[in-house]
Structures are given as structure tokens and as C-alpha cells.
Amino acid sequence: MSEKSRSPKGLRGQKKPVGTLHTVKDVGAQVKNRAKDIISVLKGLYEGGEKPDNHSIIRKTLDTEKTPEFWKDWRWQIRHAVRDLATVEQVLGIRFNREEREQLQKTIDKFPLNITPYYLSLIDVNDYQNDPIFKQAFPSPKELIIEHYELSDPLAEEKDSPCSCITHRYPDRVLFLVSNTCAMYCRHCTRKRKVGDVDSIPDRDEILTGIEYIRNTPQIRDVLLSGGDPFMLSDDYLDWILNELRAIPHVEVIRIGTRVPVTLPFRITDELVTMLKKHHPLWVNMQFNHPKEMTDSARIAVARLADAGIPLGNQSVLLAGINDCPRIMKELVHQLVKNRIRPYYLYQCDLSEGISHFRTPVSKGIEIMENLVGHTSGFAVPRYVIDAPGGGGKIPIFPNYLLTWSVHKVVLRNYEGMICTYQEPANYDRIFCNGNCDICKLQLNIDRADESKVVGVAKLLADFDDTTTLIPANTDRIERRNGDAE
């Protein structure tokens, strides 16, 4: 936004220092007061009441009155989701100039605006332009800038789709897109091409087609439900999908990817959790990107899932101006593990159209990892990955800890910069592997071992495979070999 945007009345000149990490108590008080302000605006907009003036919108009361119960009704939150600029201006007490409004409206026309009142209540109106919640939820005209290397489907999910709703990229697992709606439309979404598009909503027949593909593909042991957000489906419908998958003998694990605990924590109801408990082993991965998102309501939501015996993981996205700071990221992972959530991935931002302003250099991710590895608990360190353009999958990126090696030693360095050597064994009784586990002298008892096969670099390391070289297809050299060169 330009500097011409007006700050809320009575709040000019009162900006908090950029980068301040608020305590949970600060965030909780902010949410309570902002909730009452937002409710007053939305009641006027949706129930025909009198709209409050700007002063009442930004008022920070000291009243201890309890937040109305309907605020915690997730259906109320969905019905009153903020989808237009005028409501955002009223709720936050800000005004955009005409040029800004025109650019913002063009952005919304292409990439819709949809923010739950709850998530909107987390925005710090004193410094909204730098607020991590605002940046993730509110459109920017920069989204209209499409770089020449950006793609609508950067991960080639459509090309790796054998049937509707399914992406089958890895040997033993599939991505199952069961919904295309979310509680909130994140501005950095890698699936902007689909999310919120009514023409992309999968119907029951498409879901059944996906289930049938999984049933007929016995190597699939792991199914990841995503979208959109699977938790935006009704309990009964999601229960039906999970029942169908659980009835497939070779499906061992089901995972659900969701951002609901972050943007709409009230959706994690006792009824939903009771239903999910029927389908163990079930894993839930979410996306907290900033410590500010770990509110009391979010804590309650993730506690319900954890208490139900559901392992929880988190997949953050590295976002410029939001969490590209070692201090912020360390605080985030500490908040996660305190709430029984394992930091799983730290994603480099994808090459999706219109999100170049969110991308950081890969070196920033390496810097963050340098400040986590060794500096905090190992289980609090996520894996930094680039989801390779063109469907190459997740490629882990780490600082270099292996400096060099010889036949007898490897030279390593630790997080402090200490350099040490590790002595290789003088005698190693190498076990030749021919792929026949039945005659192996190791204590192996692997079910379905006969169905396993190695792919990629693992094929080069296998003793029982004759492959010696992996060569990319369609290179000039290969075309010359095949006589295809012009």
C-alpha cells in the first residue's frame, strides 16, 4: 500500500516497532477486543443493523465482557467471511485511495478475497502494512505481476494426475484433492489456479474415481487428503471418504493437510475429532507460518487433535517480510513443539503465478537452518525443501556439514564451526544385496518385499540392479545417439 493510505483515526504515530514478538497474553487480549469490534461491524452489514462509525471500529475497550458464543461457531465465521474491500476498511478502520482501490479490486477479481472474522481479528491495526496476518490474508497488486518463469501449475500436479483428484508422483503415496474450498484464501497459495473456483469443486463421482484408482493400485500405502481444505467438508462427507479409504487393505496411513487450526480453529469440534478417531492411523499436517498465529483458540484446537491420539505436523512456507527471520522461525518452532506439533517442512515458496513478492533467496532458508540446527532441539528443526518445478518432488536443502572425505576419514563441521574428523571402519563386512530378502542374513521380515523396486539414485546404489547411469531424456546428446537430431 502507498503512504497515502490513511491510518486508523486516533492511532497515527503509535506504531509498534517492526519485528516485535507479542506475548500470548498480548495476542489474546487483542483477539478479544478485535472480535467485539468485528462483530459490531458484521452485524450491521449482515443483519441490517446500524453500522458503527470508525471510532467504534478501532476502539480498544478495557471491558471484560465475554466474547459472544456465536463467535466460536465455525459456521457463523464462514457465513460472515470478509470478501470485499469496503468491509476490510470498516473493520480495520483504514481507507485506501482511489488508485489503490482500483488495483486491489483488479487483484481480487483474479484472485478472490476471503478472510474469516477470526483471522482478521489478529491483525494489528497500528501497523497493518507490516503485519504478518494482513500480508498472508489481504491482496496485493503485486499478485498481478506474472514473471516469465512463473507457472499456474508449478509442481505439474495435473501432468502427474492419472485420474480426477489424484496426483501420483511418488512410488507409494498419492495426493488426493477432495475439496477446493478453504476457510481463508492465502495470498501465497500454490494452487491459486483451483482454490475458490466453483468449476473445480470435485463431485462425489470424481471422489469415487479417485478412490477406485487407489483401490486398484496396490503399491499405494499412504494417502494425503488435501485441496482446498478437507476440514471444510461436512463431518459426514469426510467420514464417508475416510471409511472408503480405510476399507482398502493396502492403505496403511491417511494424512490430512489443513490450515483450519490456523485460520478457523473453531472448526475443530468435539464431533469432528470423535469422527477422526475412528480412522487411525491418521496424521494431520497444518501450516502455521508465524508465532502470532498460535493463539489461545489455536492451542485449544490442536490440543483436541493431539488428545485424540492424532500425530500433528507443521509445514511452514518461507515468506518474505513475514517469517524470513531466524528469530521468528525459532520462536515459531518452539511454539509448535510446546503444543505437540512436530515441525515437518519449511518450504521454499513455489514458482506459482503472482507470488514472486513472497519468495526469498534460497540462501535465506539456509541462513535460517544454520540458526536452528544445533541451536535448538533436533525434533524442533524442520526439513528445508524446494518442491521442484515440473513435478520433481521435494528436494531437501541443508547447510554443508560434510566438508571432505578420504578412504579412511570424513571431515565434518558442527553448528559452532568446529571441524572434526570421523574415522571410517578399517574392516567392514559388506553385505551384497541381490534383492532376495528371504536368504538375507540380516534379521528382516518385510511384508510385500517382492513388490518393492528402487527408482532414481537408489537404483544406482542397488547391488541387484544393473543400471549405472541416469540420463535426462531429450538432451541433444541423446537425440544425436538416437539419430533424432536435425
N, C-alpha and C positions, 0 to 999 in steps of 0.2 A: 504494500500500500504506500502511496506517496505521503509526504509530510502534511499534505493538505487535509488528510482525514482528521476529523475532529475527535479529540479525546472526550471521554465521558465528562459531563459537567461536574465541577467540584473536585475533579481528580487530576487536573493538569498540574504538572510539576511535582507529582508524587510518585514517580516511577520507582519501582524497586530495582536494586542492582541486577543487571543481567547475569544469569547464571546462578542466582540464589537457589539453593535446595531447600524447599519448605519442609517443615516437620509434618508428621502425620496429623498432629493436632491442628496446625495451621490449615492444612487441606480440608480436614473435617469441618472446621468452622466455616471455611469458605463455601464448601458444598451446601451446608445447611442454610446459610444466608442467601446464596445464589439460587437455591432451589425455590425459596419463597418468592424471590423476585421473578423468576421464570414462570412459576405457577400463576402469578398475578397477571402476567402478560398473556400467557396462553389461554387462560380462562376468558380474557377479554376477546382474544382472536377467535376462539373456537366455540365459546358458549354465549356469545352475544353480549357479554358484559362490557362495562366501560373500560377502555384501555388506560392504564396508568400513564402518568407523564414520565418524562425521562428521569426526573429526580427520584421517583419511587422505584424505577427500574434499577438504579445503581445503588440504592440505599443499603448500607451495611448495618443492619439493626443489631442491637445487643439483646434483643428479645430471645428468651429461651424456649419459645413456643415450639412444640414438636412439629416436625415436617409432616404434612398430611399423609395419611396411609396410602392414598392412591398414587403418590409419587413413586412408591415402590412397586406399583403394578406395572409389569413389563408391557402389558398390552396398552395401558394408558400412554406409556412412553412411546410406543410405536405409533399410536394414533396421533400423537402430538409432536412427532418428529418435525424438526425445523427444516424446511425445504426452500425457503426464499430469502432474499436479501433483506427485505423490509423487517421480517421477524427478527433476524440476527441483529439488525440495527437497534430495534426496540429493546431486545433482551440485554444486549451488551452496552446499550447507551452510546453507540458510536454512529457517525454519519459518514458515508462515502460521497465524494464529489461526483459530478455527472460523468466525467471521463472514467473514473474508477468503476462506477456502476455499470456503464456500458461494457467495459472489458470483463468485469466479473460476470455479467449476465451472459456474455458470449461463452465464457468458460462453463457456466452452469448448463447452458443449452447443449454443450457437447458432453460434459462430464457432470452428471447431476449432483446436487447438494442434498445431503440427508444426514442430520445430526440429531441424536437423541437429546432430550432436555437434560438428562443426567450428565452426559459427556460435555454438553455445552456449559453446564454449571461449574465445570472445573477450570474454565478459562479465567485467567487473571486479567480483569478489565483495566487494571492500572498499566499493564504492559502487554496488551493483547498481541501486538505485532511480533513480539519475540516469544510468545507463549507456545510451548510445545504441543499443547492440546489444540490451540487455534490453528497452528500450522498443519497438523495432521487432518483436521476436520474441515477447514474452510478453504474454498477455492482460491487459486492464484492465477492471474492472467498468464503466468509463466507456463501453465499447463498447455497453452495454445501453441507454444514453441515446440515444433517437432524436429528434432535433429535428424540428419540424413541416415544415421546408423540406428535409430530407434525403430522398434517393431511393435505391431499390435499384438503379436503373439511371440514374444522374445524367446520363450522356452520351447517353442514348437510343440505345444501340447496337442494342437489339432493334428499335426502330422503323425504323432505317436498315439493317435486315437483309433483303435480297431473298431469301435462302435460308439454310439452316442453315450456321453457322460464318462467314458473311460479313457484315461491316459495310461498306457502300459510302456514304461520306459526302462525300468529296472527288471531283472530276471524274475524276482519272486514277490513283487508287490505292485499294486496299481493305485492310481489316483481315481477316486470315484466322485464326480461332481454332482451332488444330489440337490443343490439349491443354487440360485444365482442372486439371492437377496441377502442383505446384511443389515444389522441394526444401524450401522453408520457406514457411509461410503468414504473410505480412507483415500486421501488425495494421492498417496503413493502406491495405490493398488496395482499389482502386476496384471490383473485380469480386468482392467478398465473396459476392455472390449466387450465384456459379458455382463458384469455386475450391474444390476438395475435395469437391464434390457428385458422388457416383457417378452420379446421374441426368443429369448434364450432360456426361459424357465423350463426345466425338464418336467415332462408329464409322467404319469405312472407307467405308461408303456415304455418310455425311454429308460426309466429306472429298472424296469423288469428286463429290458435288453441288456443293460449293464450287469445285472445280477446273473443273467444267463451266461454271459461271457465269462464271468468269474467262476461260475459252476463248471463250465466246460474247459477251464484252463487250470489243470491240477498243480502246476508249479507255483501258483499264487498262494502265498501263505499269510500275506499282510495286506489289508485293505485300508486306505486312508480316505475317509469321508471329508469332503471339502466343498467349496462352492465359490462364491457366496459363503453362507454360514449354515451348517447343518442344524444348529440350535435355533434357527429361525423357522424350522419346520415345527408342526404340532407334535406333541408328545406321542400321540397315537401313530402318526405317519412315520416318525423316526423309529419308533418301536417296531413297526412293520418291516422297515428296511433292515434293521439290526437282526430281527428274527430270521429273515430270509438269508442273511449272510451267515448267521450262526448255524444254520441248518446245512451249510456246505462243509463237509468233513475236512477238506484241506485248508480252510481258512482258520489260521491259528490266532491271529491278532487283528483287532479292529482299532483303528485310530480315528479320532475326530479332531479336525482343525477348526478352531473357533476364535473369534475376537469378542464374543459376548461377555465374558467375565471382565473385559476392559471397558467396553462401550455401553453395555446394558447388563450389569451384574444381577439385576433383579430377575432376569430370565432363568437363572439357576435356582429353580424352585425345588421344594422337597419332592414334589410329584415327578419332576424331571429326573432328579437324582435317583429316586426309587426305581424308576424305569431303567435307567442306565445300569444300575447294579445287577440287573438280571443278565447282562450280556458280557460279563467278564470272560477272558481278559480284554479289557477296554482301556485305551490310553486317550488322554486329552492333551492336545498341544494348543497353546494360546499365544497371543502376541502383545506383550507389554513392551513398550518402547521407551518409556521414561518413568523414573521413580514417582512422579506426580500422579501417575495413573493408579498406583497402589493405594486406593482409598479404603476407608472402613468398609464400604459396601463391596468393593472388590475382594477384600480379605474374607468377608463372610462367604462370598460366592465360591472362592477357590477352596475355602475350608470345607464347605459342603461336599465338594467333589473329592477332596482328599480323604475326608472322613468316610466316604463311601468306598474307599479302597482303590480309587482310580489314580494311577500314576499320572503326574502332571509334568508337562514340559513347556518351555517357552522358546519361541522363535522370533527374536527381535530383528528388526531391519535397521541397518546403519543409515541414518538420515541426517543430511547436512542441516545444521542450525537447530537440531532437535536433540540428538544424543551423541554427536560426534565429538565426545569429550571423555577421556579416561575416567575422570572423577564421576561423571554422571553414570557411565556404564558400570563402574564398580558399585556405586550405590544401588543401581537397578538390580544387579545380580545378587547383592546382599539382601535386598528386599524380597527377591524371588525365593531364595533358599529359606529365608525366615518363614515363608508361607508355604513351604513344602513343594515348591516348583523348581524343577531342575532346568537351569539354563541349557538349552539344547543347541540352537544355532544362533549365530549372528550373521545375517545375510548382507552381502553387498547388494545394493539396490540394483534391480534388474534394468534392462535396456528397454523398458516399456515406453510407449509414446507419451510425451508430455510430463515426464517426471525427472528430466535431467537436472532440474534445480535441487532435487533431493540427493543426488549422487555425490559421494565423496571420492577422492582418490583411494585406490586400494591401500596406499601407504598409510592412510589414516586408520584403516582397520588393523593393519599390522602394529601401528603405534598403540592402539587400544589393547591388543592382545599382549604386547610387551608389558603393559601396565596391569595385566590380570594374571598371567602365568607366573607362579611363584609368589605373587604379591597377595593372593587370596587363596582360599581353599580350592583344590583341584576340581571338586564337583560343582563349584560355582563358576567355572570357566566354560563359556560356550565354545562351539566349534565355528570358527570364521570360515564362511564358504562363499564362493561365487557359483550361482546357478548358471551353468554355461549356456550362452546363446546358441540357439539351434538345437537344443534338446540334449546337450552333453551331460546333463545332470550336475549334481552338487560337487564342486571341486574344493577340497579343504585347503586353506591358505594359512601358513604359520610363519612366525619368525624362524630364522635358521639357527637351530641349536646344534646340528651336526656340522662341524667345521671342515673336517677332512678325515681320511682314514687310510690305513695300510693293511697288509695281510694280518698283522698281529694286533693292531690298536686302532681305536677310533678316538678322535679328538672332539670333545664336546664343550659347550659353554652353558652356564646356567643363567638365571634371570638377573643375577648380580654382575654378570660379566666375567665370573671366574671360569678359567679354562682348565679342563682336566682331561686325562686320558682314561680310557676303559680298555682293559686287556682282553683280547679275544681268546677263546679257549685254545690251548695247544692241540688238544685232541677232541674232535667232535665226531661222534659216531653217526654219520649221516644216514638217514633212512630214505631209501629210494622209494618213491611213491608211484605205483602203477595204476592208481585209482581203484584198486580192488581192496576195499576196506575189510573184507571177510578174512583175509590172510595177513592183515597188518598186525605187528606185534604190539603196537600201542593199544591201550585199553579203550577201544572205540565201540560204540553201539549207536550208530546213527541211522535213524529211520529215513527211508526214502533216499539213501545214499546213491542208489542206482540211477536216480533221476537228476542228480546234480551234474552240472557241467561248468567248466570255467570259461570266462569271457574276458576280453580285454587284456590288460597287462598280466592278470593272474594266469592267463593261458601261457604266457612266455615263461612263467616261473614253474609251471607244472612239469614234472618228470614224465608223465604219461601222455603228454601232447607233443606232437612233432612241430608245432608252429615255432618259428624262430624270428619272425618279423611281422610287425603290424604296419600296414601301409595304407594311408588315407586313399580313398577312391578318387578317381577323376583328376589326378595330378597330371601335368604334362608328361612326366616321365612314364607313368603307367599307360597313358594314351599312346605314347610312342611305342611302348612294348607291344601293345595290342593292335598297333597299326591304325589307330583311330585319328592320329594327328593329321592336321591338314598339310 
